């Protein structure tokens, strides 16, 4: 077999592994609302512990893993700092939005991130999108609307919370674009370690002044926070960061719409929350949209 054919085969295998990592990462971060619901601390404090408890594990990974060529540069380069700041903004603004609007509204609006990622990838990286991809993105986002539609509410009091939900999507979209840029030269371990450390530093004063309960009262409460840190941050976000070195940023963002569907499934299995036909239909539509977006990427 010729060298170009071997290279094409290897690239195809790398993309397949990256896609599996991306979807597994989406399934992992979907546990976040479950852990937050079970947490004995406030929502902003839970966000802080999610990152702070993950920091030692991520830096241990950096020390244990072989150094990538790009990792020899300063770990506090501007894109690294921006990734941490963007993710801190995503978590903090999303939790504040929940105070003013429903969880359904906030979650739905936060999932507008694929729009901002697609526009940003086109403007910053010159990444073109096909009509097939745009159709898949539209279908997947429509599925997200169907998924949370039964509990979606509107009202004047919720206007601020809904606006913050959109800002959340902008922050997460910016975070994904920053990670995509960093993964072209930096290892997954270092990107996650530095950005998560910056995120924890930013979230600490926000949690401290929020007036929320900062420390869990029981061992079970600490286990919940460690689950949030290890399953959602260390494993979930690391899998997503790894995948973004091999997949288009816009497709990665669309694929993460799998998260609300899986969160609904987990809530049914773990918390006993009912999932009606609308939720099941929404999940199916999201999967169909992701498949179509993949065909168009």
Phi, psi and omega in degrees: 000141184288162179298316178300322179293320177297318180296318180295320179295317179296320179295320178296319178295320179297320179292323179295316178297319180296320179296318178298318179296319180298313181292322176294323176297319177298320178294328181286313181289344177293344176285347185305309180297333177292312179297319179296320178298322182274351185293147177268001177250170178289168184297318179289322176296321177298321178297319177298311181294329177304318182273318184297317181288338179280336186305310181300322180292320181291319178289329172298322176296318179300315182293328184276333185276152174300144182285126175284154182306317182288343183286351179287343178285169181303130181288351182251032175297156187307313180300325178296315179297317181297320179301315178295318180294318179297319181290324176297318177298319178302309182293314185293313182293322179298317180292325176292325181296328180295334180290338187247345180220178182285158176300322180297312178302310184298315181295317181297311183292327176295335180276012170280000182309321181304329178296312182291325178293317180297315178295316180294320179296325177289316184286321186269321187248358181068023182283120180272152178236148180265166176297325179296318178297313180300322177295317179296318178298317180297317180295316181297319179290326175296323176298323177295322176296317179296322184300315183257002183306316182300335182249011182280129182233153179233152179176157183299322182296336185269001185300316179297315179298320179294321177297320178294329176298319177293320178298323176303315179298322179294317179297315182291324176298317178295321178298316181296320179293322177296317179295319178302316179295316182294323185289352175289339182225337185256154178286156177302318183300313184288321177301314182290319183296312183290312183295322179291323177296313178300317180300315180296319180297320180288322185284335183302307180294328178296318178291323183294323182270357184285342182079008180279166172291122185268329186242134175292153184269343186228167175297325178297323178297319177293321177299323178297316180293321176294324175298317178299318183288318187275316183284312187275312185275302185294309182278304187299305182292330177292319177298320179293317179298319177299314184296328186289349174285343187240352184234153176299143181299321183294317178294321179300317181296319179296318182297331180289353172293350172297336184303308181297329177294316179291324178298321177296318179295317179296319180298324177291316185284324187260318185259354179076015178285135184287142174244112182275186181297326180296317179295317179296318179294319179299318178298319179294320180293321177300314180298320179295320179294319178297317179300315181292320179297324177296320179295330182265004181266000000 
